């Protein structure tokens, strides 16, 4: 499965996927960002999500990062 397909799958089934799966795909997308500042920002957000232990809270934090998946899909 390509990264684009993985991102599409996550957006289509966001409520059913784990925060861990979301983070894995977002980490891959991070490597495609052209701005170092944006990459560092995303790294910080992912780090914050990884520190949370409650899955519901993690999913809420992941929801705020969905535009990065949209961006990746639009560009590929």
N, C-alpha and C positions, 0 to 999 in steps of 0.2 A: 504494500500500500504506500502510495506517495505521501509526502508531507501535506500536500494540498488536500488529498482525500482524507487524511487523518483529521485535519482541521475542519473540513466540511462535516465529517461524522460527529465530531464533538459539538459543533454548533447545532446540528440537527437533533442531537440527543443529549443536550447539555444536562438535563435533570437526571439522566440515567448513568452518566459517566462519573468516575471518581475524580476527586481533586488531583490525585496523583497522576492520572492519565492526562488531565488538562495541563498540569505543570510540565510533564514530559514533552508534550507537543509544543508548548509555549517556549520551553528551553531551546528546542530545535529552531523555532521561528526566530528567536532572539539572534541567532547566528546570521540571519539575513538582513538585519537592521543595518542601515548605512550610517546612522548617527551614533557615535560613541556615547553621547549623553543619554539618548533614548535607551540604548542597551543597558547602561548603568542603572537607569531608572527602573527598567523592567527587572533587572537582577535584584534590586532592592525589594520590589514588590513580591517577587517569587520567594525571596528569603523570608519575608514577613509571613507569607502564607505557610511556608514550611515550619515556622515556629508555632503556629496555632495547632492545638490538639483536637479541637472540636470540628468534625467533618462538615457540619452545617455552616459554621462560620467560615471554614475554608472555601466552601462552595460560593458563599456570598462574596468573598474576596476575589475568587476566580472570575465571577460574573463581571467584575469591573475590568477584567483584562480581555474580555471577548473581542473588543475592537481590534486587538492585535491579530487575532485569527482572521477576522474580516479583512483586514488590510492585506494579509498574506494571500488570502484567496483571490482578492481583487487583482493583485499584481501578478498572479501566476495562472 
